[in-house]
Amino acid sequence: MSTKSLIVKDNRLIEASYRLDLAEQRLVLLAIVRARETGVALTADQWIQVTAREYVDACGLSPTAGYKQLKAAADSLFARWVQIRGIDEQTGKTGVIKTRWVSACTYVEYGALVRLQLAPVIIPYLTDLESCFTSYQLKNVVQMSSRYAIRLFELMTQYKSIGSRYIELSELRGYLDANEKSYDRVQNLKAKVLDIAVDQINQYTDLLVSYNAEKLGRTVVGYHFKIEKKNEDKSLDSKKSIPAPTVVA
């Protein structure tokens, strides 16, 4: 894995609301890495290329499974959108921006590769990063098999310099897009989302995460997460992983 394989996102994008399946998340993350590796300023009309071989090697998949996943992700990613909370520059009021992830995406069948263009609104959340951003190595997430694990890892990484984070239950459902009817039962959410995500974070990443429920009476209202680093990374400024205040629209 290249030493440049660093994922860097504005904290508002980390806390955005969106749904990407596992293959789509992997494709987006690989595209971010490829864009950074070129060293060229990212623009809305720039094509970013991810080959099936790169996808297979990064994710530890068989060629057949990797090619199939990449093609499916290229087909579906164009329809995906993201909602980002922030301050409207003209009015100074809180608001929500809704945008697609990509403005164009194509799978080249006999070239076994994907080319995509990031949507113009998304680009500043990946490039204009002077402060209040979160970064991590691609290798931490590409072998995960749970889409919830990737999202929870990003939320934990955002607070790793602090060592703990409290997230209200409703917020957590929104961050993880864990809105299936069966997850209305907290025990199902715990067993099928949180426990699996935490296990994969602890197995594959540089963090160790544990959590406890916050209750109001007998009702779970949120979770306290403890975040520990397996290996201290002194190469990154710890202040850069401290998030900006969350703006609720």
C-alpha positions as CSV (number, residue, x, y, z in Angstrom):
1,M,0.0,0.0,0.0
2,S,1.4,3.4,-1.0
3,T,2.6,5.7,1.8
4,K,0.5,8.3,0.1
5,S,-2.7,6.2,0.6
6,L,-4.2,8.8,3.0
7,I,-7.9,9.6,3.2
8,V,-8.5,13.2,4.2
9,K,-12.0,14.6,4.6
10,D,-13.5,17.8,6.0
11,N,-15.2,17.0,9.3
12,R,-18.5,18.2,7.9
13,L,-18.3,15.4,5.3
14,I,-17.4,12.9,8.1
15,E,-20.7,13.9,9.8
16,A,-22.8,14.1,6.7
17,S,-25.8,12.0,6.1
18,Y,-25.5,9.5,3.2
19,R,-25.8,5.9,2.2
20,L,-23.1,4.1,0.3
21,D,-22.9,0.3,0.2
22,L,-19.5,-1.4,0.9
23,A,-18.3,-1.5,-2.7
24,E,-19.3,2.2,-3.3
25,Q,-17.5,3.3,-0.2
26,R,-14.4,1.4,-1.3
27,L,-14.5,3.0,-4.8
28,V,-14.9,6.5,-3.3
29,L,-12.0,6.0,-0.9
30,L,-9.8,4.6,-3.6
31,A,-10.7,7.6,-5.9
32,I,-9.8,10.0,-3.1
33,V,-6.4,8.3,-2.8
34,R,-5.8,8.3,-6.5
35,A,-6.6,12.0,-6.7
36,R,-4.1,12.8,-3.9
37,E,-1.4,10.6,-5.5
38,T,-1.5,12.5,-8.8
39,G,-0.4,15.7,-7.0
40,V,-2.5,17.6,-9.5
41,A,-5.1,20.1,-8.2
42,L,-8.5,18.4,-8.3
43,T,-11.1,19.9,-10.5
44,A,-14.7,19.0,-11.5
45,D,-13.7,18.1,-15.0
46,Q,-10.8,15.9,-14.0
47,W,-11.3,12.1,-14.5
48,I,-10.0,9.9,-11.7
49,Q,-9.1,6.3,-12.7
50,V,-9.4,3.2,-10.5
51,T,-8.4,-0.1,-12.0
52,A,-10.0,-3.4,-11.1
53,R,-6.5,-4.7,-10.2
54,E,-6.0,-1.8,-7.8
55,Y,-9.4,-2.5,-6.3
56,V,-8.7,-6.2,-6.0
57,D,-5.3,-5.7,-4.4
58,A,-6.4,-3.1,-2.0
59,C,-9.4,-5.0,-0.7
60,G,-7.9,-8.5,-0.7
61,L,-10.5,-9.9,-3.1
62,S,-10.4,-12.5,-5.8
63,P,-10.3,-11.1,-9.3
64,T,-13.8,-12.3,-10.1
65,A,-15.3,-10.9,-7.0
66,G,-13.4,-7.6,-7.3
67,Y,-14.3,-7.0,-11.0
68,K,-17.9,-7.7,-10.2
69,Q,-18.0,-5.4,-7.2
70,L,-16.2,-2.6,-9.1
71,K,-18.6,-2.7,-12.0
72,A,-21.7,-2.7,-9.7
73,A,-20.3,0.2,-7.8
74,A,-19.7,2.2,-11.0
75,D,-23.3,1.5,-12.1
76,S,-24.9,2.6,-8.8
77,L,-22.6,5.4,-7.5
78,F,-24.0,8.0,-9.8
79,A,-27.4,7.8,-8.1
80,R,-26.0,8.3,-4.6
81,W,-26.3,11.6,-2.8
82,V,-25.0,13.2,0.4
83,Q,-26.4,15.8,2.7
84,I,-23.9,18.1,4.4
85,R,-24.7,20.4,7.2
86,G,-23.1,23.8,7.3
87,I,-23.4,27.6,7.2
88,D,-24.9,29.2,4.1
89,E,-22.3,31.8,2.9
90,Q,-24.8,34.3,1.6
91,T,-27.2,34.4,4.6
92,G,-25.1,33.2,7.4
93,K,-27.8,30.8,8.4
94,T,-27.5,27.1,9.0
95,G,-28.6,24.9,6.2
96,V,-28.1,21.6,4.4
97,I,-26.4,21.1,1.0
98,K,-27.6,18.0,-0.9
99,T,-25.3,16.9,-3.7
100,R,-24.3,13.8,-5.6
101,W,-20.9,12.2,-5.0
102,V,-19.9,12.1,-8.7
103,S,-21.0,14.0,-11.7
104,A,-20.0,11.2,-14.1
105,C,-18.9,7.6,-13.7
106,T,-18.1,5.0,-16.3
107,Y,-16.9,1.4,-16.2
108,V,-14.6,0.4,-19.1
109,E,-15.5,-3.2,-19.7
110,Y,-12.5,-4.5,-21.5
111,G,-10.1,-2.1,-19.7
112,A,-11.3,-3.4,-16.3
113,L,-11.3,0.1,-14.8
114,V,-13.6,2.8,-13.6
115,R,-13.2,6.5,-14.4
116,L,-15.2,9.1,-12.4
117,Q,-15.5,12.8,-11.9
118,L,-16.3,14.1,-8.4
119,A,-19.2,16.5,-8.1
120,P,-18.1,20.1,-7.9
121,V,-19.7,20.7,-4.5
122,I,-17.8,17.6,-3.0
123,I,-14.3,18.7,-4.1
124,P,-13.8,21.5,-1.5
125,Y,-14.6,19.0,1.3
126,L,-11.6,16.9,0.1
127,T,-9.1,19.6,-0.9
128,D,-9.7,22.9,1.0
129,L,-8.5,21.4,4.3
130,E,-6.5,24.0,6.3
131,S,-8.0,22.8,9.7
132,C,-10.9,20.8,11.1
133,F,-10.3,17.7,9.1
134,T,-9.9,14.0,9.7
135,S,-7.3,11.8,8.1
136,Y,-6.5,8.1,8.2
137,Q,-4.8,5.4,6.1
138,L,-6.8,3.6,3.5
139,K,-5.4,0.2,4.7
140,N,-7.5,0.7,7.9
141,V,-10.8,0.2,6.2
142,V,-10.5,-1.6,2.8
143,Q,-10.7,-5.0,4.3
144,M,-13.8,-4.3,6.4
145,S,-16.9,-6.2,5.3
146,S,-19.4,-3.9,7.1
147,R,-20.4,-0.5,5.6
148,Y,-21.3,0.6,9.1
149,A,-17.7,-0.2,10.3
150,I,-16.2,2.2,7.9
151,R,-18.5,5.0,8.9
152,L,-18.1,4.4,12.6
153,F,-14.3,4.2,12.2
154,E,-14.4,7.7,10.6
155,L,-16.5,9.0,13.5
156,M,-14.1,7.5,16.0
157,T,-11.0,8.7,14.2
158,Q,-12.4,12.2,14.3
159,Y,-12.1,12.1,18.1
160,K,-9.1,9.9,18.6
161,S,-7.0,12.8,20.0
162,I,-9.7,13.3,22.6
163,G,-10.1,9.6,23.5
164,S,-13.9,9.5,23.9
165,R,-17.1,10.5,22.2
166,Y,-20.7,10.6,23.1
167,I,-23.3,10.2,20.3
168,E,-27.0,10.4,20.8
169,L,-28.9,7.4,19.5
170,S,-30.8,9.4,16.9
171,E,-27.6,11.0,15.7
172,L,-25.9,7.7,15.4
173,R,-28.7,6.2,13.3
174,G,-28.3,9.2,11.0
175,Y,-24.5,9.0,10.7
176,L,-24.5,5.3,10.0
177,D,-27.8,5.4,7.9
178,A,-29.0,2.6,10.1
179,N,-32.6,3.3,9.5
180,E,-33.9,-0.2,8.7
181,K,-37.2,-1.0,10.6
182,S,-35.6,-3.9,12.4
183,Y,-33.0,-1.5,13.9
184,D,-35.8,0.3,15.8
185,R,-35.1,-2.3,18.4
186,V,-31.9,-1.2,20.2
187,Q,-30.8,-4.8,20.7
188,N,-30.9,-5.4,16.9
189,L,-28.9,-2.2,16.3
190,K,-26.3,-3.3,18.9
191,A,-26.0,-6.9,17.6
192,K,-26.1,-6.3,13.8
193,V,-24.5,-2.9,13.5
194,L,-22.5,-1.7,16.5
195,D,-20.9,-4.9,17.7
196,I,-19.9,-5.9,14.2
197,A,-18.5,-2.5,13.4
198,V,-16.6,-2.2,16.7
199,D,-15.1,-5.8,16.2
200,Q,-13.9,-4.9,12.7
201,I,-12.4,-1.5,13.9
202,N,-10.5,-3.4,16.6
203,Q,-9.4,-6.1,14.2
204,Y,-8.3,-4.0,11.2
205,T,-7.5,-0.5,12.3
206,D,-5.1,1.4,14.4
207,L,-7.8,2.1,17.0
208,L,-9.3,0.1,19.9
209,V,-12.9,1.1,20.5
210,S,-15.4,0.1,23.2
211,Y,-18.8,1.5,24.2
212,N,-21.4,1.7,26.8
213,A,-25.1,2.7,26.6
214,E,-26.4,5.9,28.1
215,K,-29.9,5.3,29.5
216,L,-32.8,7.5,30.6
217,G,-34.6,5.1,32.9
218,R,-34.7,1.9,30.9
219,T,-34.5,3.6,27.5
220,V,-31.2,3.8,25.6
221,V,-30.7,7.4,24.5
222,G,-27.1,7.3,23.3
223,Y,-23.6,5.7,23.5
224,H,-20.3,6.6,25.1
225,F,-17.4,5.4,23.0
226,K,-13.9,5.0,24.4
227,I,-11.2,5.4,21.7
228,E,-7.6,4.3,22.2
229,K,-4.7,4.3,19.7
230,K,-2.9,1.0,19.1
231,N,0.2,2.9,17.9
232,E,0.9,6.6,18.5
233,D,1.2,8.3,15.1
234,K,3.4,11.3,15.7
235,S,3.5,12.2,12.0
236,L,0.1,13.9,12.1
237,D,-0.8,17.0,14.1
238,S,-3.3,15.8,16.6
239,K,-5.1,19.1,16.5
240,K,-6.2,18.3,13.0
241,S,-8.3,15.4,14.1
242,I,-10.4,17.5,16.5
243,P,-13.6,18.3,14.8
244,A,-15.3,21.6,14.2
245,P,-18.4,22.2,16.2
246,T,-21.3,20.3,14.7
247,V,-23.9,22.6,13.1
248,V,-27.4,21.2,13.1
249,A,-29.7,22.5,10.4
